[in-house]
Amino acid sequence: MRQVMAPPAKVKARRDDDQDLKLFVLSFTAFFICFYTLIM
């Protein structure tokens, strides 16, 4: 499965960069909210 799905990921490198950035921001904000709620 990995060998079959690997080539398309390389082809969509430009779009994946934007998605990775959005995913990083989303995960960071989610972690910050969880950490903030634990402190409160």
FENNOR-V160689 format. One line per field, one symbol per residue. phi: phi as a letter, one per 30 degrees, with the letter a starting at -180 (. if undefined). A space follows every 50 residues. Layout:
phi = ???
//
This chain:
phi = .dddddeddddcdddddddddddddddddddddddddddd
//
